[in-house]
């Protein structure tokens, strides 16, 4: 079985810019709340925020009581802006959650770019919406095989693919897993792997390699 190179070592990156004051406050908040919390459980639940910018399909900027911050959506990965379906993915997130939307964050950790890695919740028409899962179910995102902890994301991705929603309506030749696109742009690989038809089973196989504990297929 061919497995995508999810576990390649990340390329060397330029030094990160100095964080704004609000980001340092958020960093301390995350570290203070993370002690004794399992790696797959949020360190902080229900943090109120207001969306100030949509950067792309899986990252936003927000205002919190502690100050401004940046958020990376947990467990999903959307096409980069310059790869197939990148612009459509960003537009889909803007339609679901426009600038000015009031949201809540379940924060897991902080990534290498000082972004909060979180599940994003939106109240809309009396319904509490998991925006991460909505992007995945509507076909605007991939399950992020390297970092996700729950096999349900493979199921959501497969359901959208079976229905040919969003990016899955494209030809298989344009099914480019976003990390592979980033490897190419960063010079870690010279050419993209030949695209192939994704399946739920391949997603689960990579999840197993990533260290998921157990998984019971749905009935």
FIKOLZA-1660 file (N, C-alpha, C; in steps of 0.1 Angstrom, whole numbers, plus 5000, padded with zeros to 4 digits):
% residues 219
   i   px   py   pz ch aa at
   1 5009 4988 5000  A  X  N
   1 5000 5000 5000  A  X CA
   1 5009 5012 5000  A  X  C
   2 5006 5022 4991  A  X  N
   2 5014 5034 4990  A  X CA
   2 5009 5044 5001  A  X  C
   3 5018 5049 5009  A  X  N
   3 5014 5058 5020  A  X CA
   3 5020 5072 5017  A  X  C
   4 5013 5082 5018  A  X  N
   4 5019 5096 5016  A  X CA
   4 5029 5099 5026  A  X  C
   5 5039 5107 5023  A  X  N
   5 5050 5110 5032  A  X CA
   5 5047 5120 5043  A  X  C
   6 5037 5116 5051  A  X  N
   6 5032 5125 5061  A  X CA
   6 5043 5127 5072  A  X  C
   7 5052 5118 5073  A  X  N
   7 5062 5119 5085  A  X CA
   7 5075 5123 5080  A  X  C
   8 5076 5130 5069  A  X  N
   8 5089 5136 5065  A  X CA
   8 5093 5147 5076  A  X  C
   9 5106 5148 5078  A  X  N
   9 5111 5159 5087  A  X CA
   9 5108 5172 5080  A  X  C
  10 5102 5182 5088  A  X  N
  10 5099 5195 5082  A  X CA
  10 5112 5202 5078  A  X  C
  11 5111 5210 5067  A  X  N
  11 5123 5218 5063  A  X CA
  11 5126 5229 5073  A  X  C
  12 5139 5233 5072  A  X  N
  12 5144 5244 5080  A  X CA
  12 5136 5257 5076  A  X  C
  13 5132 5265 5085  A  X  N
  13 5125 5277 5082  A  X CA
  13 5132 5289 5088  A  X  C
  14 5129 5300 5082  A  X  N
  14 5135 5313 5086  A  X CA
  14 5130 5316 5101  A  X  C
  15 5138 5324 5108  A  X  N
  15 5133 5327 5122  A  X CA
  15 5120 5334 5122  A  X  C
  16 5112 5330 5132  A  X  N
  16 5098 5336 5133  A  X CA
  16 5098 5350 5137  A  X  C
  17 5089 5358 5133  A  X  N
  17 5088 5372 5138  A  X CA
  17 5085 5372 5152  A  X  C
  18 5089 5383 5159  A  X  N
  18 5086 5385 5173  A  X CA
  18 5071 5385 5175  A  X  C
  19 5066 5378 5185  A  X  N
  19 5052 5378 5188  A  X CA
  19 5047 5391 5194  A  X  C
  20 5035 5395 5191  A  X  N
  20 5029 5406 5197  A  X CA
  20 5025 5403 5211  A  X  C
  21 5023 5414 5219  A  X  N
  21 5021 5412 5233  A  X CA
  21 5009 5402 5236  A  X  C
  22 4998 5404 5229  A  X  N
  22 4987 5395 5231  A  X CA
  22 4990 5380 5228  A  X  C
  23 4999 5378 5218  A  X  N
  23 5003 5364 5216  A  X CA
  23 5011 5358 5227  A  X  C
  24 5020 5366 5234  A  X  N
  24 5027 5361 5245  A  X CA
  24 5017 5358 5257  A  X  C
  25 5007 5366 5259  A  X  N
  25 4997 5363 5269  A  X CA
  25 4990 5350 5266  A  X  C
  26 4987 5348 5253  A  X  N
  26 4980 5336 5249  A  X CA
  26 4989 5324 5251  A  X  C
  27 5002 5325 5248  A  X  N
  27 5012 5314 5250  A  X CA
  27 5012 5310 5265  A  X  C
  28 5013 5320 5274  A  X  N
  28 5013 5317 5288  A  X CA
  28 5000 5310 5292  A  X  C
  29 4989 5315 5287  A  X  N
  29 4976 5309 5290  A  X CA
  29 4976 5294 5286  A  X  C
  30 4980 5291 5274  A  X  N
  30 4980 5277 5270  A  X CA
  30 4989 5269 5279  A  X  C
  31 5001 5273 5282  A  X  N
  31 5011 5266 5290  A  X CA
  31 5006 5264 5304  A  X  C
  32 4999 5274 5309  A  X  N
  32 4994 5273 5323  A  X CA
  32 4983 5262 5324  A  X  C
  33 4975 5261 5313  A  X  N
  33 4963 5253 5313  A  X CA
  33 4966 5238 5309  A  X  C
  34 4978 5236 5303  A  X  N
  34 4981 5223 5297  A  X CA
  34 4986 5213 5307  A  X  C
  35 4991 5217 5318  A  X  N
  35 4996 5207 5328  A  X CA
  35 4986 5197 5332  A  X  C
  36 4990 5184 5330  A  X  N
  36 4982 5173 5334  A  X CA
  36 4971 5170 5325  A  X  C
  37 4971 5175 5313  A  X  N
  37 4960 5173 5303  A  X CA
  37 4965 5163 5293  A  X  C
  38 4957 5153 5289  A  X  N
  38 4961 5144 5279  A  X CA
  38 4964 5151 5266  A  X  C
  39 4973 5145 5258  A  X  N
  39 4977 5152 5245  A  X CA
  39 4965 5153 5236  A  X  C
  40 4955 5145 5236  A  X  N
  40 4944 5146 5227  A  X CA
  40 4932 5153 5233  A  X  C
  41 4933 5159 5244  A  X  N
  41 4923 5167 5250  A  X CA
  41 4926 5182 5250  A  X  C
  42 4916 5190 5249  A  X  N
  42 4919 5205 5249  A  X CA
  42 4925 5209 5262  A  X  C
  43 4934 5219 5261  A  X  N
  43 4940 5224 5273  A  X CA
  43 4931 5235 5279  A  X  C
  44 4923 5241 5270  A  X  N
  44 4914 5252 5274  A  X CA
  44 4901 5252 5266  A  X  C
  45 4890 5251 5272  A  X  N
  45 4877 5250 5265  A  X CA
  45 4870 5263 5265  A  X  C
  46 4862 5265 5254  A  X  N
  46 4853 5276 5253  A  X CA
  46 4858 5290 5255  A  X  C
  47 4870 5293 5249  A  X  N
  47 4876 5306 5250  A  X CA
  47 4869 5315 5239  A  X  C
  48 4863 5326 5244  A  X  N
  48 4855 5335 5235  A  X CA
  48 4865 5343 5226  A  X  C
  49 4861 5345 5214  A  X  N
  49 4870 5353 5204  A  X CA
  49 4861 5359 5194  A  X  C
  50 4867 5369 5187  A  X  N
  50 4860 5375 5175  A  X CA
  50 4870 5374 5163  A  X  C
  51 4864 5369 5152  A  X  N
  51 4873 5368 5140  A  X CA
  51 4876 5381 5134  A  X  C
  52 4889 5384 5132  A  X  N
  52 4893 5396 5126  A  X CA
  52 4899 5395 5112  A  X  C
  53 4903 5382 5109  A  X  N
  53 4908 5380 5095  A  X CA
  53 4908 5365 5092  A  X  C
  54 4904 5362 5079  A  X  N
  54 4905 5348 5074  A  X CA
  54 4918 5347 5066  A  X  C
  55 4928 5340 5070  A  X  N
  55 4940 5339 5063  A  X CA
  55 4939 5329 5052  A  X  C
  56 4933 5317 5054  A  X  N
  56 4931 5307 5044  A  X CA
  56 4921 5298 5050  A  X  C
  57 4919 5286 5044  A  X  N
  57 4909 5277 5048  A  X CA
  57 4910 5271 5062  A  X  C
  58 4922 5272 5068  A  X  N
  58 4924 5266 5081  A  X CA
  58 4931 5274 5091  A  X  C
  59 4932 5287 5088  A  X  N
  59 4939 5296 5098  A  X CA
  59 4932 5310 5098  A  X  C
  60 4931 5315 5110  A  X  N
  60 4924 5328 5111  A  X CA
  60 4931 5337 5122  A  X  C
  61 4928 5349 5122  A  X  N
  61 4932 5358 5133  A  X CA
  61 4920 5362 5141  A  X  C
  62 4922 5364 5154  A  X  N
  62 4911 5367 5163  A  X CA
  62 4915 5377 5173  A  X  C
  63 4905 5383 5180  A  X  N
  63 4907 5391 5192  A  X CA
  63 4901 5384 5203  A  X  C
  64 4909 5383 5214  A  X  N
  64 4905 5376 5227  A  X CA
  64 4906 5386 5238  A  X  C
  65 4900 5383 5249  A  X  N
  65 4902 5392 5261  A  X CA
  65 4917 5394 5264  A  X  C
  66 4925 5384 5261  A  X  N
  66 4939 5386 5264  A  X CA
  66 4947 5393 5253  A  X  C
  67 4940 5396 5242  A  X  N
  67 4947 5403 5231  A  X CA
  67 4945 5396 5218  A  X  C
  68 4952 5401 5207  A  X  N
  68 4951 5395 5194  A  X CA
  68 4958 5381 5194  A  X  C
  69 4954 5372 5185  A  X  N
  69 4960 5359 5184  A  X CA
  69 4957 5353 5171  A  X  C
  70 4965 5343 5168  A  X  N
  70 4963 5335 5155  A  X CA
  70 4959 5321 5158  A  X  C
  71 4950 5315 5150  A  X  N
  71 4945 5302 5153  A  X CA
  71 4947 5293 5140  A  X  C
  72 4952 5281 5143  A  X  N
  72 4953 5270 5133  A  X CA
  72 4942 5260 5137  A  X  C
  73 4934 5257 5127  A  X  N
  73 4923 5247 5129  A  X CA
  73 4929 5233 5132  A  X  C
  74 4925 5226 5143  A  X  N
  74 4930 5213 5146  A  X CA
  74 4925 5202 5137  A  X  C
  75 4933 5192 5133  A  X  N
  75 4929 5180 5127  A  X CA
  75 4925 5181 5113  A  X  C
  76 4925 5193 5107  A  X  N
  76 4922 5194 5092  A  X CA
  76 4933 5202 5086  A  X  C
  77 4934 5200 5073  A  X  N
  77 4944 5207 5065  A  X CA
  77 4938 5211 5051  A  X  C
  78 4938 5224 5048  A  X  N
  78 4931 5228 5035  A  X CA
  78 4942 5231 5025  A  X  C
  79 4938 5230 5012  A  X  N
  79 4948 5234 5002  A  X CA
  79 4954 5248 5003  A  X  C
  80 4967 5249 5000  A  X  N
  80 4973 5262 5001  A  X CA
  80 4967 5271 4990  A  X  C
  81 4969 5284 4992  A  X  N
  81 4962 5294 4983  A  X CA
  81 4966 5292 4969  A  X  C
  82 4978 5287 4966  A  X  N
  82 4983 5286 4952  A  X CA
  82 4983 5272 4947  A  X  C
  83 4976 5263 4953  A  X  N
  83 4974 5250 4948  A  X CA
  83 4959 5248 4944  A  X  C
  84 4956 5237 4936  A  X  N
  84 4942 5235 4932  A  X CA
  84 4933 5235 4944  A  X  C
  85 4922 5243 4943  A  X  N
  85 4911 5245 4953  A  X CA
  85 4915 5253 4965  A  X  C
  86 4927 5259 4965  A  X  N
  86 4931 5268 4976  A  X CA
  86 4922 5280 4978  A  X  C
  87 4919 5287 4967  A  X  N
  87 4911 5299 4968  A  X CA
  87 4896 5295 4972  A  X  C
  88 4891 5284 4967  A  X  N
  88 4878 5280 4970  A  X CA
  88 4876 5276 4985  A  X  C
  89 4887 5270 4990  A  X  N
  89 4886 5266 5004  A  X CA
  89 4886 5278 5013  A  X  C
  90 4894 5288 5010  A  X  N
  90 4894 5301 5018  A  X CA
  90 4880 5308 5017  A  X  C
  91 4874 5308 5005  A  X  N
  91 4861 5314 5003  A  X CA
  91 4851 5307 5011  A  X  C
  92 4852 5294 5011  A  X  N
  92 4842 5286 5019  A  X CA
  92 4842 5289 5034  A  X  C
  93 4854 5291 5039  A  X  N
  93 4855 5294 5053  A  X CA
  93 4849 5308 5056  A  X  C
  94 4852 5318 5047  A  X  N
  94 4847 5331 5048  A  X CA
  94 4832 5331 5048  A  X  C
  95 4826 5322 5040  A  X  N
  95 4811 5322 5039  A  X CA
  95 4805 5316 5052  A  X  C
  96 4812 5306 5057  A  X  N
  96 4807 5300 5070  A  X CA
  96 4809 5309 5081  A  X  C
  97 4820 5316 5082  A  X  N
  97 4824 5323 5094  A  X CA
  97 4830 5337 5090  A  X  C
  98 4822 5347 5086  A  X  N
  98 4828 5359 5081  A  X CA
  98 4835 5367 5092  A  X  C
  99 4844 5376 5088  A  X  N
  99 4850 5385 5097  A  X CA
  99 4840 5392 5106  A  X  C
 100 4843 5393 5119  A  X  N
 100 4833 5398 5129  A  X CA
 100 4825 5387 5136  A  X  C
 101 4826 5375 5132  A  X  N
 101 4819 5364 5138  A  X CA
 101 4824 5362 5152  A  X  C
 102 4815 5360 5162  A  X  N
 102 4818 5356 5175  A  X CA
 102 4819 5341 5176  A  X  C
 103 4831 5336 5181  A  X  N
 103 4833 5322 5181  A  X CA
 103 4838 5318 5195  A  X  C
 104 4840 5304 5197  A  X  N
 104 4846 5299 5209  A  X CA
 104 4857 5289 5204  A  X  C
 105 4868 5289 5212  A  X  N
 105 4879 5280 5208  A  X CA
 105 4882 5270 5219  A  X  C
 106 4883 5258 5215  A  X  N
 106 4888 5247 5223  A  X CA
 106 4903 5245 5220  A  X  C
 107 4911 5250 5228  A  X  N
 107 4926 5251 5225  A  X CA
 107 4933 5239 5229  A  X  C
 108 4941 5233 5220  A  X  N
 108 4948 5221 5223  A  X CA
 108 4963 5224 5227  A  X  C
 109 4969 5232 5219  A  X  N
 109 4983 5235 5220  A  X CA
 109 4987 5247 5212  A  X  C
 110 5000 5249 5210  A  X  N
 110 5005 5260 5202  A  X CA
 110 5014 5254 5192  A  X  C
 111 5014 5259 5179  A  X  N
 111 5023 5253 5170  A  X CA
 111 5036 5261 5168  A  X  C
 112 5044 5257 5159  A  X  N
 112 5057 5263 5158  A  X CA
 112 5057 5278 5154  A  X  C
 113 5045 5282 5149  A  X  N
 113 5044 5296 5145  A  X CA
 113 5036 5304 5155  A  X  C
 114 5035 5299 5168  A  X  N
 114 5028 5306 5179  A  X CA
 114 5013 5307 5176  A  X  C
 115 5008 5299 5168  A  X  N
 115 4993 5299 5166  A  X CA
 115 4987 5289 5176  A  X  C
 116 4975 5293 5181  A  X  N
 116 4967 5284 5189  A  X CA
 116 4961 5273 5180  A  X  C
 117 4964 5260 5183  A  X  N
 117 4958 5249 5175  A  X CA
 117 4945 5246 5182  A  X  C
 118 4933 5247 5176  A  X  N
 118 4921 5247 5182  A  X CA
 118 4909 5241 5174  A  X  C
 119 4899 5237 5180  A  X  N
 119 4886 5234 5174  A  X CA
 119 4878 5247 5175  A  X  C
 120 4872 5252 5164  A  X  N
 120 4865 5265 5164  A  X CA
 120 4850 5262 5164  A  X  C
 121 4843 5268 5173  A  X  N
 121 4829 5267 5174  A  X CA
 121 4822 5280 5170  A  X  C
 122 4811 5279 5163  A  X  N
 122 4803 5291 5159  A  X CA
 122 4788 5289 5162  A  X  C
 123 4782 5299 5168  A  X  N
 123 4768 5298 5170  A  X CA
 123 4761 5305 5158  A  X  C
 124 4752 5297 5151  A  X  N
 124 4745 5302 5140  A  X CA
 124 4731 5297 5139  A  X  C
 125 4721 5305 5138  A  X  N
 125 4707 5301 5137  A  X CA
 125 4704 5292 5149  A  X  C
 126 4709 5295 5161  A  X  N
 126 4705 5286 5172  A  X CA
 126 4713 5273 5173  A  X  C
 127 4722 5271 5164  A  X  N
 127 4730 5258 5163  A  X CA
 127 4744 5261 5166  A  X  C
 128 4751 5252 5174  A  X  N
 128 4765 5253 5177  A  X CA
 128 4772 5245 5167  A  X  C
 129 4780 5251 5159  A  X  N
 129 4786 5244 5147  A  X CA
 129 4801 5242 5150  A  X  C
 130 4806 5230 5148  A  X  N
 130 4820 5227 5148  A  X CA
 130 4826 5231 5134  A  X  C
 131 4833 5242 5133  A  X  N
 131 4837 5247 5120  A  X CA
 131 4847 5237 5114  A  X  C
 132 4856 5232 5122  A  X  N
 132 4866 5222 5117  A  X CA
 132 4860 5211 5109  A  X  C
 133 4850 5205 5116  A  X  N
 133 4843 5193 5110  A  X CA
 133 4834 5198 5098  A  X  C
 134 4829 5209 5099  A  X  N
 134 4821 5214 5087  A  X CA
 134 4829 5216 5075  A  X  C
 135 4841 5221 5076  A  X  N
 135 4850 5223 5064  A  X CA
 135 4853 5209 5059  A  X  C
 136 4855 5199 5067  A  X  N
 136 4859 5186 5063  A  X CA
 136 4847 5179 5056  A  X  C
 137 4835 5180 5063  A  X  N
 137 4823 5173 5057  A  X CA
 137 4819 5179 5044  A  X  C
 138 4821 5192 5042  A  X  N
 138 4817 5198 5029  A  X CA
 138 4827 5197 5018  A  X  C
 139 4838 5190 5021  A  X  N
 139 4848 5187 5011  A  X CA
 139 4858 5199 5009  A  X  C
 140 4859 5208 5018  A  X  N
 140 4869 5219 5017  A  X CA
 140 4882 5216 5023  A  X  C
 141 4884 5205 5030  A  X  N
 141 4896 5202 5037  A  X CA
 141 4899 5187 5037  A  X  C
 142 4912 5184 5039  A  X  N
 142 4916 5170 5041  A  X CA
 142 4917 5167 5056  A  X  C
 143 4915 5155 5060  A  X  N
 143 4919 5151 5074  A  X CA
 143 4934 5152 5075  A  X  C
 144 4939 5159 5086  A  X  N
 144 4953 5161 5087  A  X CA
 144 4960 5149 5093  A  X  C
 145 4964 5140 5084  A  X  N
 145 4969 5127 5089  A  X CA
 145 4980 5128 5099  A  X  C
 146 4989 5137 5098  A  X  N
 146 5000 5138 5107  A  X CA
 146 4997 5141 5121  A  X  C
 147 4986 5149 5123  A  X  N
 147 4984 5154 5136  A  X CA
 147 4970 5150 5142  A  X  C
 148 4961 5145 5134  A  X  N
 148 4948 5142 5140  A  X CA
 148 4949 5130 5149  A  X  C
 149 4940 5129 5159  A  X  N
 149 4941 5118 5169  A  X CA
 149 4929 5109 5168  A  X  C
 150 4918 5113 5161  A  X  N
 150 4906 5106 5161  A  X CA
 150 4903 5101 5146  A  X  C
 151 4900 5088 5145  A  X  N
 151 4897 5082 5132  A  X CA
 151 4884 5088 5125  A  X  C
 152 4876 5095 5133  A  X  N
 152 4864 5100 5127  A  X CA
 152 4867 5109 5116  A  X  C
 153 4878 5116 5116  A  X  N
 153 4882 5125 5105  A  X CA
 153 4884 5118 5092  A  X  C
 154 4889 5106 5092  A  X  N
 154 4890 5098 5080  A  X CA
 154 4876 5095 5075  A  X  C
 155 4866 5092 5084  A  X  N
 155 4853 5089 5079  A  X CA
 155 4846 5101 5073  A  X  C
 156 4848 5113 5079  A  X  N
 156 4842 5125 5074  A  X CA
 156 4848 5128 5060  A  X  C
 157 4861 5127 5059  A  X  N
 157 4867 5130 5046  A  X CA
 157 4862 5120 5035  A  X  C
 158 4861 5107 5039  A  X  N
 158 4856 5097 5029  A  X CA
 158 4842 5100 5025  A  X  C
 159 4834 5104 5034  A  X  N
 159 4820 5107 5031  A  X CA
 159 4819 5118 5021  A  X  C
 160 4827 5129 5023  A  X  N
 160 4827 5140 5013  A  X CA
 160 4832 5136 5000  A  X  C
 161 4842 5127 5000  A  X  N
 161 4848 5122 4988  A  X CA
 161 4838 5114 4980  A  X  C
 162 4831 5105 4987  A  X  N
 162 4821 5097 4980  A  X CA
 162 4810 5105 4974  A  X  C
 163 4807 5116 4980  A  X  N
 163 4797 5125 4974  A  X CA
 163 4803 5135 4964  A  X  C
 164 4816 5135 4962  A  X  N
 164 4823 5144 4953  A  X CA
 164 4820 5158 4956  A  X  C
 165 4821 5161 4969  A  X  N
 165 4819 5175 4974  A  X CA
 165 4832 5183 4973  A  X  C
 166 4831 5196 4971  A  X  N
 166 4843 5205 4972  A  X CA
 166 4855 5200 4964  A  X  C
 167 4866 5199 4970  A  X  N
 167 4879 5196 4963  A  X CA
 167 4878 5182 4957  A  X  C
 168 4869 5173 4962  A  X  N
 168 4868 5160 4957  A  X CA
 168 4861 5159 4944  A  X  C
 169 4855 5170 4939  A  X  N
 169 4849 5171 4926  A  X CA
 169 4859 5173 4915  A  X  C
 170 4871 5176 4919  A  X  N
 170 4882 5178 4910  A  X CA
 170 4887 5164 4904  A  X  C
 171 4894 5164 4893  A  X  N
 171 4900 5152 4888  A  X CA
 171 4910 5147 4899  A  X  C
 172 4913 5134 4899  A  X  N
 172 4922 5128 4908  A  X CA
 172 4936 5134 4907  A  X  C
 173 4939 5139 4895  A  X  N
 173 4952 5145 4892  A  X CA
 173 4954 5158 4900  A  X  C
 174 4944 5163 4906  A  X  N
 174 4945 5176 4914  A  X CA
 174 4942 5173 4929  A  X  C
 175 4942 5160 4933  A  X  N
 175 4941 5157 4947  A  X CA
 175 4955 5157 4953  A  X  C
 176 4959 5169 4957  A  X  N
 176 4973 5170 4962  A  X CA
 176 4972 5173 4977  A  X  C
 177 4977 5164 4985  A  X  N
 177 4977 5165 4999  A  X CA
 177 4985 5178 5003  A  X  C
 178 4979 5188 5010  A  X  N
 178 4986 5200 5012  A  X CA
 178 5000 5199 5018  A  X  C
 179 5003 5190 5027  A  X  N
 179 5017 5190 5031  A  X CA
 179 5027 5187 5020  A  X  C
 180 5023 5179 5010  A  X  N
 180 5032 5176 4999  A  X CA
 180 5034 5188 4991  A  X  C
 181 5024 5196 4989  A  X  N
 181 5026 5209 4982  A  X CA
 181 5036 5218 4989  A  X  C
 182 5035 5218 5003  A  X  N
 182 5044 5226 5011  A  X CA
 182 5058 5221 5010  A  X  C
 183 5060 5207 5010  A  X  N
 183 5073 5201 5008  A  X CA
 183 5079 5206 4995  A  X  C
 184 5071 5206 4984  A  X  N
 184 5076 5211 4971  A  X CA
 184 5080 5226 4972  A  X  C
 185 5071 5234 4977  A  X  N
 185 5074 5248 4978  A  X CA
 185 5086 5251 4986  A  X  C
 186 5088 5243 4997  A  X  N
 186 5100 5246 5006  A  X CA
 186 5113 5239 5001  A  X  C
 187 5112 5232 4989  A  X  N
 187 5124 5226 4984  A  X CA
 187 5128 5213 4990  A  X  C
 188 5119 5207 4998  A  X  N
 188 5122 5194 5004  A  X CA
 188 5121 5182 4995  A  X  C
 189 5112 5184 4985  A  X  N
 189 5111 5174 4974  A  X CA
 189 5112 5182 4961  A  X  C
 190 5116 5175 4950  A  X  N
 190 5118 5181 4937  A  X CA
 190 5105 5180 4929  A  X  C
 191 5097 5170 4931  A  X  N
 191 5085 5168 4923  A  X CA
 191 5074 5163 4933  A  X  C
 192 5062 5165 4929  A  X  N
 192 5051 5160 4937  A  X CA
 192 5049 5145 4934  A  X  C
 193 5046 5137 4945  A  X  N
 193 5042 5123 4942  A  X CA
 193 5030 5123 4932  A  X  C
 194 5030 5112 4924  A  X  N
 194 5019 5111 4914  A  X CA
 194 5006 5110 4922  A  X  C
 195 4996 5119 4920  A  X  N
 195 4983 5118 4927  A  X CA
 195 4976 5105 4924  A  X  C
 196 4970 5100 4934  A  X  N
 196 4963 5087 4933  A  X CA
 196 4950 5088 4941  A  X  C
 197 4941 5079 4938  A  X  N
 197 4927 5079 4944  A  X CA
 197 4928 5076 4959  A  X  C
 198 4924 5086 4967  A  X  N
 198 4924 5085 4981  A  X CA
 198 4913 5075 4986  A  X  C
 199 4915 5069 4997  A  X  N
 199 4905 5060 5003  A  X CA
 199 4905 5062 5018  A  X  C
 200 4894 5058 5024  A  X  N
 200 4893 5059 5039  A  X CA
 200 4904 5049 5045  A  X  C
 201 4906 5038 5039  A  X  N
 201 4916 5028 5044  A  X CA
 201 4930 5034 5044  A  X  C
 202 4933 5041 5034  A  X  N
 202 4947 5047 5034  A  X CA
 202 4948 5058 5044  A  X  C
 203 4937 5065 5046  A  X  N
 203 4937 5075 5057  A  X CA
 203 4939 5069 5071  A  X  C
 204 4932 5058 5073  A  X  N
 204 4933 5051 5086  A  X CA
 204 4947 5045 5088  A  X  C
 205 4953 5040 5077  A  X  N
 205 4966 5034 5078  A  X CA
 205 4977 5044 5082  A  X  C
 206 4976 5056 5077  A  X  N
 206 4985 5067 5081  A  X CA
 206 4982 5071 5096  A  X  C
 207 4969 5071 5099  A  X  N
 207 4965 5074 5113  A  X CA
 207 4972 5064 5123  A  X  C
 208 4972 5052 5119  A  X  N
 208 4978 5041 5127  A  X CA
 208 4993 5044 5129  A  X  C
 209 4999 5048 5118  A  X  N
 209 5013 5051 5119  A  X CA
 209 5016 5063 5127  A  X  C
 210 5006 5072 5128  A  X  N
 210 5008 5084 5136  A  X CA
 210 5006 5082 5151  A  X  C
 211 5001 5070 5154  A  X  N
 211 5000 5067 5168  A  X CA
 211 4987 5067 5175  A  X  C
 212 4976 5065 5166  A  X  N
 212 4963 5065 5172  A  X CA
 212 4962 5052 5181  A  X  C
 213 4954 5053 5192  A  X  N
 213 4954 5043 5201  A  X CA
 213 4945 5031 5196  A  X  C
 214 4932 5033 5194  A  X  N
 214 4924 5022 5190  A  X CA
 214 4914 5028 5180  A  X  C
 215 4908 5019 5172  A  X  N
 215 4897 5024 5163  A  X CA
 215 4888 5012 5160  A  X  C
 216 4875 5015 5161  A  X  N
 216 4865 5005 5158  A  X CA
 216 4857 5010 5146  A  X  C
 217 4858 5004 5134  A  X  N
 217 4850 5009 5123  A  X CA
 217 4835 5010 5125  A  X  C
 218 4829 5020 5120  A  X  N
 218 4814 5022 5122  A  X CA
 218 4807 5010 5116  A  X  C
 219 4795 5007 5122  A  X  N
 219 4786 4997 5116  A  X CA
 219 4780 5001 5103  A  X  C
% end
